[in-house]
Amino acid sequence: MRKLFALAAFALATAAGLSHADEVVVYSARNEQLIKPLFDAYTRKTGVAVKFVTDNEAALLARLKAEGDKTPADVLMTVDAGNLWLAAQDGVLQPTHSAALKAAIPAHLRDPGDQWFGLSVRARTIVYNTRRVKPQDLSTYEDLADPKWKGRLCLRSSKKVYNQSLVATLIKAHGEEKTESIVRGWVANLAVPPFSDDTKAMEAVAAGQCDVTLVNTYYFGRLMAKQAELPLAIFWPNQAPGLAYEGVHVNVSGAGVTRHARRPDEARKLLEWLASPEAQSLYADQNLEYPANPAVPAAPAVAAWGRFKQSPINVAEAGRLQSRAVMLMDRAGYK
Ligand code: FE
């Protein structure tokens, strides 16, 4: 009953366009169990209440567009630079000029136009079967197209944004023609049709259906936390200097201030806090991700996977080149 009353009061306040200096409203595609402890910590520290709505990114984006200048949302928080890029493209965000955010978040993990900022990093890397592959046999994403991997590769579906983002950044580094031949090589090397998620692809590698796959690191962490005995390990590709595609493909979860935010200053302060060391470890550790702020060490379980060089390609390129990546994967027969 009290909750109902609070919701009704909130709806009335937003309908009347009233703004409360001591609260901020977040639309989040990250789930409640991930963000609530973080927002509770912010409220304890500042006295500012964080109200949030969680839904999937497409629904939140549609809602922001439909609400226009009536939206109660001050901040949009979501995963994948492709989604953040699309939100900026759709005009639902505004630039946030903040020296603190620029100092905390490396340039390749935020929008060049300051409309969104990466807050946690996930690396998309190679996972291999330790009984069937020696790490010295592995080298790059591109090498997985070599015929020596015929019948030994498993991949997640091209329908998910993660491999679209990887291919988009390959296009940035190599151009379309070379990238298409790489993707065709991957498809020719598949042991079985693509999987619906990263975990299933790793389970197939562990079961010996295939020897190598590409996954986001936090899925590896979750699977190994449950089944430490699986013969799986992480390999960091593209680490040699001087490669056209240099470093491990990374993506972000992140956030930006909405175009029609009623409390842009409160929204900016929340983002600055989320980028600060205090919040960064809380936020990244919850999902076995890497802090976006390089001054903050990863959780011990994550740090145990070893150090690696990130690709310096701005994650916004994953958004900008996404539609070309999708068409390329389709041409290459990658389902
Ligand atoms: Fe995921």
Residues whose N, C-alpha, C, O or C-beta is under 5 A from the ligand:
A	BS01	FE	none
